Amino acid sequence: MKRLLSLIVIFALPYSAVFGETMRVSHGMVSTRSDIASEVGREILEQGGNAIDAAVATGFALAVTYPSAGNLGGGGFMVFHDADGEVITLDFREKAPAAANRDMYLGADGNADRNLSRNSRLASGVPGSVAGMLEALDRFGTMPRETVLAPAIRLAEEGFILNNDIAGQFRSHFRTFRQYPASLRKFSRDGKPYNAGDLWQQPLLAETLRSISEHGRDGFYKGPVADMIVSDMDKNGGVISHNDLESYEPVWRQAIHGNYRGYDIWSMGPPSSGGILIVQMLNMMEPFNVAEYGWGSKEAIHLMVEAQRRAYADRAVHLGDPDFSDIPASLLTSKTYARQRFENFTMDKSGDSSLINASQLPDESPNTTHYSVIDSQGNAVSITTTLNSSYGNKIVVEGAGFLLNNEMDDFVTSVTATHVNEIAPGKRMMSSMSPTIISRNSKPVLITGSPGGSSIINTVLQVIVNVIDHGMALEDAVTSPRLTHQWQPDMIRYEEGAISDEVARALESMGHKGLNPSRRYIGEANSILVSEDYIEGVSDPRIVGGVAGY
């Protein structure tokens, strides 16, 4: 398999994170978007913590070292597969504040004001990350909260050296940060951009983390930190209240479960749309000999695109917050439904998205982060978390040192017609985040997930198919170029190398429209593969991340 990037394989490097590469170890592994955060997780594992301890420590560390998506002010999803084969998922997605309403972003012309739904305090949902991580730690962790948060506090207080990636991000958003005094103070040195090699310290964030360490969720959802959030909202047109914060609760939910060629697929259910679509697409593909077609063949691509087309159309109609709508998860993930949905599929002709009934999809930002963890006992954790846009709405809470999310934009905001994903008080917005674990005989085999907005689901699908159908090593499965089709617009977007010129011509002759080489990469699948002989971790080489294990 020709690789997208050249990687160096390092075997059993015991005491330091590997920067953006591949590692094989024998005990435990962490793969994230930040080599520093991965090292935090490894330290917790080596100190005797389990996968939940390490995942929570890593999550708080990412809020310090990868602020564009790691967060305290956002939300996400967790899939936990324990060493005994039990699987449970945690929904800590943000919620609409009690004062939110369906038409809160609509202008006189009936269209949404995207500035309000993306770039204001009004764009923020009630944060869930702190409650979610602490809930997971309380239920399944083994270490004290103070021990797990200590590395993040140290990193925020003492600082760390900025690399080109993070310093470059600060510069790219500098003009926006200048609009908000607290953001400018956090992301600049006396009003001037940071450079790679500079020490970056975050004393206000350290104080917020210390409050959480000392007081648990009350250190964030009540007391001085909550007062700062609400004061910031009240002064600047936001609507998150003290009651919104105090009443926020994460929800343990049943995992979405499927079976593909003898492997168990475990993923996140609604309000994530990811798990349902992954299982649905695999069900559509299972009757066909994908391995025989070969990676990158016109047959394999055509089959995958047609499965994506139908699944994403269903997503637009059926999926949202299960606490507000009846979601037909069992139907959509059944093999019988997949056969019915694929009845009009043929191997020689493209489908037509305009003939597939569906509804409007919200735009989703690609700026999210995913990390994977496994411990020496075989407990596995897959977590995807986000602020929505890169750095959320770019607004740091005055005095608290962390960014606000702009997740309200993930609701359908531009129409007034009834929709399963329309805004309602206390409702969670639909998401594509797809933390996923593949197991066999009740043992984890693959831990994966990705950022990428609505393309997340197709990234995870391709990593799974690359491993199971094409028999790739994890490095190749993650590195191989990707493609995505999302029903509307009716086009195939793909990375360089995903579709050859010959195959592109063949697909066009079959009726496929809009073959469009992507101007940016598709997904970041920081993944872990478990074999009988070793644990292999890969930090997706499309980005600057790291793996750490022992």
C-alpha positions as CSV (number, residue, x, y, z in Angstrom):
1,M,0.0,0.0,0.0
2,K,1.4,3.4,-1.0
3,R,1.3,5.7,2.0
4,L,0.2,9.3,2.0
5,L,3.1,10.3,4.2
6,S,6.3,8.6,5.1
7,L,6.2,7.4,8.7
8,I,8.9,6.0,11.0
9,V,7.8,3.0,13.1
10,I,9.1,3.0,16.6
11,F,8.7,-0.1,18.7
12,A,8.2,-0.2,22.4
13,L,9.5,3.3,23.2
14,P,8.7,3.3,26.9
15,Y,8.9,6.8,28.4
16,S,8.1,9.5,25.9
17,A,5.4,10.4,23.4
18,V,6.1,9.8,19.8
19,F,5.3,12.9,17.7
20,G,2.9,12.2,14.9
21,E,4.0,8.7,14.3
22,T,3.4,5.0,15.1
23,M,4.2,3.1,18.3
24,R,4.0,-0.5,19.4
25,V,3.9,-1.4,23.1
26,S,2.8,-4.3,25.3
27,H,0.8,-2.6,28.1
28,G,-1.2,0.6,27.4
29,M,-1.5,3.3,24.8
30,V,-2.9,6.8,24.2
31,S,-3.3,8.4,20.8
32,T,-4.3,12.1,20.6
33,R,-3.9,15.4,18.7
34,S,-1.3,16.5,21.2
35,D,1.9,14.7,22.1
36,I,1.9,16.4,25.4
37,A,-1.6,15.3,26.3
38,S,-0.8,11.7,25.1
39,E,2.2,11.7,27.5
40,V,-0.2,12.8,30.3
41,G,-2.4,9.8,29.6
42,R,0.6,7.4,29.5
43,E,1.8,8.7,32.8
44,I,-1.5,7.9,34.4
45,L,-1.6,4.4,32.9
46,E,1.9,3.7,34.1
47,Q,1.0,4.9,37.6
48,G,-1.6,2.2,37.8
49,G,-4.6,4.1,36.5
50,N,-7.1,2.5,34.2
51,A,-8.3,3.6,30.7
52,I,-10.9,5.9,32.2
53,D,-8.4,7.6,34.5
54,A,-6.1,8.1,31.6
55,A,-8.8,9.3,29.3
56,V,-10.1,11.9,31.8
57,A,-6.5,13.2,32.5
58,T,-5.9,13.4,28.8
59,G,-9.2,15.3,28.2
60,F,-8.3,17.9,30.8
61,A,-4.8,18.1,29.4
62,L,-6.1,18.7,25.9
63,A,-8.1,21.7,27.2
64,V,-4.6,23.2,28.0
65,T,-2.5,22.0,25.1
66,Y,-4.9,21.9,22.2
67,P,-7.3,24.8,22.8
68,S,-8.9,24.8,19.4
69,A,-10.9,21.7,20.2
70,G,-9.8,20.3,23.6
71,N,-12.0,22.1,26.1
72,L,-13.8,22.8,29.3
73,G,-16.5,24.9,27.6
74,G,-17.7,22.4,25.0
75,G,-18.9,18.8,25.0
76,G,-18.6,15.4,23.4
77,F,-19.2,11.6,23.5
78,M,-17.4,8.6,25.1
79,V,-17.6,4.9,24.2
80,F,-16.3,2.7,27.0
81,H,-15.6,-1.1,26.4
82,D,-14.5,-2.7,29.6
83,A,-12.2,-5.7,30.0
84,D,-15.1,-8.0,30.5
85,G,-16.8,-7.1,27.2
86,E,-19.5,-4.7,28.6
87,V,-20.0,-1.5,26.5
88,I,-21.6,1.7,27.6
89,T,-21.6,5.2,26.2
90,L,-21.7,8.6,27.8
91,D,-23.4,11.6,26.2
92,F,-21.9,14.9,27.5
93,R,-23.1,16.9,24.5
94,E,-23.9,20.6,25.1
95,K,-27.6,21.6,25.6
96,A,-29.6,24.6,24.5
97,P,-30.1,27.0,27.4
98,A,-33.6,27.3,28.9
99,A,-34.0,30.7,27.2
100,A,-33.3,29.3,23.7
101,N,-36.1,29.1,21.1
102,R,-36.6,27.8,17.6
103,D,-36.4,31.2,15.9
104,M,-33.7,32.8,18.0
105,Y,-31.3,33.4,15.1
106,L,-33.8,34.2,12.4
107,G,-33.8,37.6,10.7
108,A,-36.7,39.5,9.1
109,D,-36.1,37.5,5.9
110,G,-36.6,34.2,7.7
111,N,-33.0,33.2,7.3
112,A,-30.6,32.6,10.1
113,D,-28.1,35.2,11.1
114,R,-24.9,33.1,11.0
115,N,-23.0,35.7,12.9
116,L,-25.3,35.2,15.9
117,S,-25.3,31.4,15.7
118,R,-21.5,31.2,15.3
119,N,-19.7,34.2,16.6
120,S,-21.6,35.5,19.7
121,R,-22.3,34.4,23.2
122,L,-25.8,33.5,22.0
123,A,-24.1,30.7,19.9
124,S,-23.0,28.9,23.1
125,G,-24.8,25.8,24.4
126,V,-24.5,24.8,28.1
127,P,-21.1,23.1,28.4
128,G,-20.9,19.4,29.1
129,S,-17.2,18.4,29.0
130,V,-16.4,18.9,32.7
131,A,-19.5,17.1,33.9
132,G,-18.9,14.3,31.5
133,M,-15.3,13.7,32.4
134,L,-16.0,13.8,36.1
135,E,-19.0,11.5,35.7
136,A,-16.9,8.9,33.9
137,L,-14.2,9.2,36.5
138,D,-16.7,8.8,39.4
139,R,-18.3,5.7,37.9
140,F,-15.4,3.8,36.4
141,G,-12.1,5.5,37.4
142,T,-9.8,4.3,40.1
143,M,-7.7,7.4,40.9
144,P,-8.6,10.5,43.0
145,R,-9.9,13.5,41.0
146,E,-6.9,15.6,42.3
147,T,-4.4,13.1,40.9
148,V,-6.1,13.0,37.5
149,L,-6.3,16.8,37.1
150,A,-2.8,17.5,38.5
151,P,-1.0,17.2,35.1
152,A,-3.4,19.7,33.4
153,I,-3.1,22.2,36.3
154,R,0.7,21.9,36.1
155,L,0.7,22.4,32.3
156,A,-1.6,25.5,32.5
157,E,0.3,27.0,35.4
158,E,4.0,26.3,34.5
159,G,3.3,26.4,30.8
160,F,4.7,24.5,27.8
161,I,6.7,25.4,24.7
162,L,4.5,26.2,21.7
163,N,5.2,24.3,18.5
164,N,4.7,25.7,15.0
165,D,1.3,24.1,14.7
166,I,-0.3,25.8,17.8
167,A,1.5,29.1,17.4
168,G,0.4,29.2,13.8
169,Q,-3.2,28.6,14.9
170,F,-3.0,31.5,17.3
171,R,-1.7,33.7,14.4
172,S,-4.5,32.6,12.0
173,H,-7.2,33.7,14.5
174,F,-5.4,36.7,15.9
175,R,-7.6,39.3,14.2
176,T,-10.7,37.7,15.8
177,F,-9.0,37.3,19.2
178,R,-8.3,41.0,19.2
179,Q,-12.1,41.7,19.4
180,Y,-12.3,40.2,22.8
181,P,-10.0,41.4,25.7
182,A,-10.0,38.1,27.6
183,S,-9.2,36.2,24.4
184,L,-6.4,38.6,23.4
185,R,-4.8,38.3,26.9
186,K,-4.9,34.5,26.7
187,F,-3.7,34.1,23.1
188,S,-1.1,36.9,22.9
189,R,1.9,38.2,24.8
190,D,1.1,41.9,25.7
191,G,-1.0,42.1,22.5
192,K,1.6,40.6,20.2
193,P,1.3,37.1,18.6
194,Y,3.2,34.2,20.2
195,N,5.9,32.5,18.2
196,A,6.9,28.9,18.1
197,G,9.4,28.3,20.9
198,D,7.7,30.6,23.3
199,L,6.6,29.5,26.7
200,W,2.8,29.7,27.0
201,Q,1.3,29.9,30.5
202,Q,-2.4,30.1,31.3
203,P,-2.8,31.1,35.0
204,L,-6.6,31.8,34.8
205,L,-7.2,28.4,33.3
206,A,-5.0,26.8,36.0
207,E,-7.3,28.4,38.6
208,T,-10.4,27.1,36.9
209,L,-8.9,23.6,36.8
210,R,-7.9,23.9,40.4
211,S,-11.4,24.8,41.3
212,I,-12.7,21.6,39.5
213,S,-10.0,19.5,41.2
214,E,-10.9,20.8,44.7
215,H,-14.7,20.9,44.3
216,G,-15.7,18.6,41.5
217,R,-18.5,19.6,39.2
218,D,-19.5,22.3,41.7
219,G,-16.1,24.0,41.0
220,F,-17.3,24.7,37.5
221,Y,-21.1,24.6,37.4
222,K,-21.5,26.5,40.7
223,G,-19.5,29.1,42.6
224,P,-17.0,31.7,41.2
225,V,-16.5,30.0,37.8
226,A,-20.2,29.7,37.2
227,D,-20.6,33.4,38.2
228,M,-18.0,34.4,35.7
229,I,-19.8,32.5,32.9
230,V,-23.2,34.0,33.7
231,S,-21.7,37.5,34.2
232,D,-20.1,37.2,30.8
233,M,-23.4,36.1,29.3
234,D,-25.4,38.8,30.9
235,K,-23.1,41.6,29.8
236,N,-22.8,40.4,26.2
237,G,-26.2,39.1,25.0
238,G,-25.8,35.4,26.0
239,V,-28.5,33.5,27.7
240,I,-26.8,30.7,29.7
241,S,-28.0,31.0,33.3
242,H,-27.0,29.7,36.7
243,N,-29.9,27.2,36.5
244,D,-28.7,26.0,33.1
245,L,-25.3,25.3,34.5
246,E,-26.4,23.7,37.8
247,S,-29.0,21.5,36.1
248,Y,-26.7,20.1,33.4
249,E,-26.3,16.3,33.5
250,P,-24.5,14.0,31.2
251,V,-26.4,10.9,30.2
252,W,-25.3,7.2,30.0
253,R,-26.8,5.7,26.9
254,Q,-27.0,2.3,25.3
255,A,-24.3,1.9,22.6
256,I,-25.2,1.5,19.0
257,H,-24.2,-2.1,18.2
258,G,-23.8,-3.8,14.8
259,N,-21.9,-6.8,13.4
260,Y,-19.7,-6.7,10.3
261,R,-18.1,-9.9,9.0
262,G,-17.8,-11.3,12.5
263,Y,-16.7,-8.2,14.3
264,D,-18.8,-6.3,16.8
265,I,-19.2,-2.6,16.0
266,W,-19.8,-0.3,19.1
267,S,-20.5,3.4,18.6
268,M,-22.3,6.4,19.8
269,G,-26.1,6.7,19.5
270,P,-28.2,9.9,19.2
271,P,-27.9,12.8,19.5
272,S,-24.8,11.6,17.6
273,S,-25.7,10.4,14.2
274,G,-22.4,8.6,13.8
275,G,-23.0,5.2,15.2
276,I,-26.3,4.6,13.4
277,L,-24.8,5.6,10.0
278,I,-21.6,3.6,10.4
279,V,-23.6,0.4,11.2
280,Q,-26.1,1.2,8.4
281,M,-23.4,1.7,5.8
282,L,-21.5,-1.4,6.9
283,N,-24.8,-3.4,6.6
284,M,-25.3,-2.2,3.1
285,M,-21.7,-3.1,2.1
286,E,-21.6,-6.5,3.9
287,P,-23.2,-8.6,1.1
288,F,-20.5,-7.5,-1.4
289,N,-17.0,-8.8,-1.6
290,V,-15.2,-5.6,-0.9
291,A,-11.8,-7.3,-0.4
292,E,-12.0,-8.8,-3.8
293,Y,-12.8,-5.5,-5.4
294,G,-9.6,-4.0,-3.9
295,W,-8.9,-0.7,-2.2
296,G,-9.4,2.3,-4.6
297,S,-11.2,0.3,-7.3
298,K,-14.2,1.7,-9.0
299,E,-16.3,-1.1,-7.6
300,A,-15.3,-0.4,-4.0
301,I,-15.6,3.3,-4.3
302,H,-19.0,3.1,-6.1
303,L,-20.3,0.7,-3.4
304,M,-19.1,2.9,-0.5
305,V,-20.5,6.2,-2.1
306,E,-23.9,4.7,-2.7
307,A,-24.1,3.5,0.9
308,Q,-23.0,7.0,2.1
309,R,-25.6,8.6,-0.1
310,R,-28.5,6.7,1.4
311,A,-27.3,6.8,5.0
312,Y,-26.8,10.6,5.0
313,A,-30.2,11.1,3.5
314,D,-31.7,9.1,6.4
315,R,-29.6,11.2,8.8
316,A,-31.2,14.4,7.6
317,V,-34.7,13.1,8.2
318,H,-34.6,10.9,11.3
319,L,-31.8,11.9,13.7
320,G,-31.6,14.3,16.7
321,D,-31.9,14.3,20.4
322,P,-33.6,11.0,21.6
323,D,-35.0,12.8,24.7
324,F,-37.1,15.0,22.4
325,S,-38.0,12.7,19.5
326,D,-38.5,9.1,18.8
327,I,-35.4,8.0,16.9
328,P,-35.8,4.7,14.9
329,A,-32.3,3.5,15.8
330,S,-33.2,-0.2,15.8
331,L,-34.8,0.0,12.3
332,L,-32.0,2.1,10.8
333,T,-29.3,-0.3,12.1
334,S,-31.1,-3.5,11.1
335,K,-29.7,-5.6,8.2
336,T,-33.3,-6.0,6.9
337,Y,-33.6,-2.2,6.5
338,A,-30.2,-2.1,4.8
339,R,-31.3,-4.6,2.2
340,Q,-34.5,-2.6,1.6
341,R,-32.6,0.7,1.4
342,F,-30.1,-0.9,-1.1
343,E,-32.8,-2.5,-3.3
344,N,-32.3,0.0,-6.1
345,F,-28.5,-0.2,-6.0
346,T,-26.7,-1.5,-9.1
347,M,-23.0,-2.0,-9.7
348,D,-23.0,-0.1,-13.0
349,K,-24.9,3.1,-12.3
350,S,-24.8,6.0,-9.8
351,G,-27.7,6.9,-7.7
352,D,-29.3,10.4,-7.8
353,S,-29.4,12.3,-4.6
354,S,-32.2,14.5,-5.8
355,L,-34.5,11.4,-6.0
356,I,-33.8,10.4,-2.4
357,N,-36.2,12.0,0.0
358,A,-34.7,13.8,2.9
359,S,-34.6,17.2,4.6
360,Q,-32.1,20.0,5.5
361,L,-28.8,19.2,7.2
362,P,-27.1,21.7,9.4
363,D,-23.5,22.7,8.7
364,E,-21.0,21.3,11.1
365,S,-17.5,22.5,11.7
366,P,-14.6,20.2,11.1
367,N,-12.7,21.5,14.1
368,T,-13.1,18.7,16.7
369,T,-10.6,16.3,18.3
370,H,-10.6,12.6,18.9
371,Y,-8.5,10.4,21.2
372,S,-8.2,6.7,21.9
373,V,-7.0,4.9,25.1
374,I,-6.4,1.3,26.2
375,D,-5.0,0.0,29.4
376,S,-3.1,-3.2,30.3
377,Q,-6.3,-4.9,31.5
378,G,-8.0,-4.4,28.1
379,N,-10.3,-1.5,29.1
380,A,-10.8,0.7,26.0
381,V,-12.1,4.3,25.7
382,S,-12.9,6.2,22.5
383,I,-13.7,9.9,23.0
384,T,-14.6,12.7,20.6
385,T,-15.0,16.2,21.9
386,T,-15.4,19.7,20.4
387,L,-16.1,23.4,20.7
388,N,-17.7,23.2,17.2
389,S,-15.7,25.8,15.2
390,S,-12.0,26.0,15.7
391,Y,-11.6,27.8,19.1
392,G,-15.5,27.8,19.3
393,N,-16.8,31.3,19.1
394,K,-13.3,32.6,19.9
395,I,-14.5,34.1,23.2
396,V,-12.7,33.4,26.4
397,V,-14.8,33.8,29.6
398,E,-13.5,36.8,31.5
399,G,-11.5,35.7,34.5
400,A,-11.9,31.9,33.9
401,G,-9.4,31.4,31.1
402,F,-11.4,29.0,28.8
403,L,-13.2,29.3,25.5
404,L,-16.9,29.1,24.9
405,N,-18.4,26.8,22.3
406,N,-20.6,27.8,19.4
407,E,-22.5,24.5,19.2
408,M,-26.0,26.1,18.8
409,D,-25.1,26.4,15.1
410,D,-25.4,22.6,14.9
411,F,-29.2,22.9,15.2
412,V,-31.2,23.5,12.1
413,T,-31.5,27.3,12.4
414,S,-32.4,28.6,9.0
415,V,-36.0,27.3,8.7
416,T,-39.1,27.7,10.9
417,A,-40.7,24.4,9.8
418,T,-40.8,21.6,12.4
419,H,-37.6,19.5,12.3
420,V,-36.2,16.8,14.5
421,N,-33.1,18.9,15.0
422,E,-34.7,22.2,15.6
423,I,-33.8,24.3,18.6
424,A,-35.7,23.7,21.9
425,P,-34.8,24.6,25.5
426,G,-32.7,21.9,27.1
427,K,-32.2,20.0,23.9
428,R,-29.0,18.5,22.6
429,M,-28.0,19.3,19.0
430,M,-27.4,16.5,16.5
431,S,-23.7,15.7,15.9
432,S,-21.6,13.6,13.6
433,M,-19.0,12.7,16.3
434,S,-18.4,9.0,16.1
435,P,-16.2,7.5,18.8
436,T,-16.1,3.8,17.9
437,I,-14.7,0.5,19.2
438,I,-14.5,-2.7,17.2
439,S,-14.3,-5.9,19.2
440,R,-14.1,-9.6,18.6
441,N,-14.9,-12.3,21.2
442,S,-15.6,-9.5,23.6
443,K,-12.1,-8.1,23.3
444,P,-11.3,-4.7,21.8
445,V,-9.6,-4.8,18.4
446,L,-9.8,-1.3,17.0
447,I,-10.4,2.0,18.8
448,T,-11.0,4.9,16.5
449,G,-12.8,8.2,15.7
450,S,-12.1,11.5,14.1
451,P,-12.9,15.2,13.8
452,G,-14.1,16.6,10.5
453,G,-17.7,17.8,10.9
454,S,-20.1,15.7,8.8
455,S,-17.3,13.8,7.2
456,I,-16.3,12.2,10.5
457,I,-18.6,9.3,9.9
458,N,-17.1,8.5,6.6
459,T,-13.6,8.7,8.0
460,V,-14.4,6.2,10.7
461,L,-16.1,3.9,8.1
462,Q,-13.0,3.9,5.9
463,V,-10.6,3.1,8.8
464,I,-12.9,0.1,9.7
465,V,-13.2,-1.1,6.1
466,N,-9.4,-0.7,5.6
467,V,-8.7,-2.9,8.6
468,I,-11.4,-5.6,8.2
469,D,-11.9,-5.8,4.4
470,H,-8.5,-4.8,3.0
471,G,-6.5,-6.3,5.8
472,M,-4.3,-3.2,6.3
473,A,-2.0,-2.6,9.1
474,L,-3.3,0.2,11.3
475,E,-0.7,2.7,9.9
476,D,-1.9,2.1,6.4
477,A,-5.6,2.0,7.4
478,V,-5.2,5.5,9.0
479,T,-2.8,7.0,6.4
480,S,-4.6,5.9,3.2
481,P,-6.3,8.7,1.3
482,R,-10.0,9.2,2.0
483,L,-13.1,10.2,0.2
484,T,-16.6,11.4,1.4
485,H,-20.0,11.7,-0.1
486,Q,-22.8,13.2,2.1
487,W,-25.9,12.9,0.0
488,Q,-26.1,16.7,-0.5
489,P,-24.4,18.3,-2.3
490,D,-24.3,15.4,-4.8
491,M,-20.5,15.2,-5.0
492,I,-17.5,13.0,-4.1
493,R,-14.8,15.0,-2.2
494,Y,-11.5,13.1,-2.0
495,E,-7.9,13.5,-0.9
496,E,-5.1,13.2,-3.4
497,G,-4.5,9.6,-4.2
498,A,-7.9,8.3,-3.1
499,I,-9.2,8.1,-6.7
500,S,-7.0,7.6,-9.6
501,D,-7.6,9.4,-12.9
502,E,-8.7,6.1,-14.5
503,V,-11.1,5.3,-11.7
504,A,-12.4,8.9,-11.8
505,R,-13.3,8.5,-15.5
506,A,-15.0,5.2,-14.8
507,L,-17.1,6.7,-12.0
508,E,-18.1,9.6,-14.1
509,S,-19.2,7.2,-16.9
510,M,-21.4,5.5,-14.3
511,G,-23.1,8.9,-13.6
512,H,-21.2,10.0,-10.5
513,K,-21.2,13.8,-10.3
514,G,-18.9,16.4,-8.9
515,L,-15.7,14.5,-8.3
516,N,-13.9,17.1,-6.4
517,P,-10.3,16.9,-5.1
518,S,-10.3,18.2,-1.5
519,R,-8.4,21.4,-0.7
520,R,-7.9,20.1,2.9
521,Y,-7.4,16.7,4.4
522,I,-10.4,14.6,5.5
523,G,-10.4,13.5,9.1
524,E,-7.8,12.8,11.8
525,A,-8.2,9.2,12.9
526,N,-6.0,8.9,16.0
527,S,-6.5,5.2,16.5
528,I,-5.3,2.1,18.4
529,L,-5.2,-1.5,17.1
530,V,-4.9,-4.5,19.6
531,S,-3.3,-7.7,18.4
532,E,-2.3,-10.9,20.3
533,D,1.3,-9.7,20.3
534,Y,1.2,-5.9,20.8
535,I,-0.8,-2.7,21.0
536,E,-0.3,-0.4,18.1
537,G,-1.1,3.3,18.3
538,V,-1.2,5.7,15.3
539,S,-1.5,9.5,15.4
540,D,-2.9,10.5,12.1
541,P,0.0,12.0,10.0
542,R,-2.4,14.6,8.5
543,I,-2.0,16.5,11.7
544,V,0.6,17.3,14.4
545,G,-0.3,14.9,17.2
546,G,1.3,12.1,19.2
547,V,1.0,8.6,20.6
548,A,2.4,7.5,24.0
549,G,2.5,4.0,25.6
550,Y,4.5,1.7,27.7
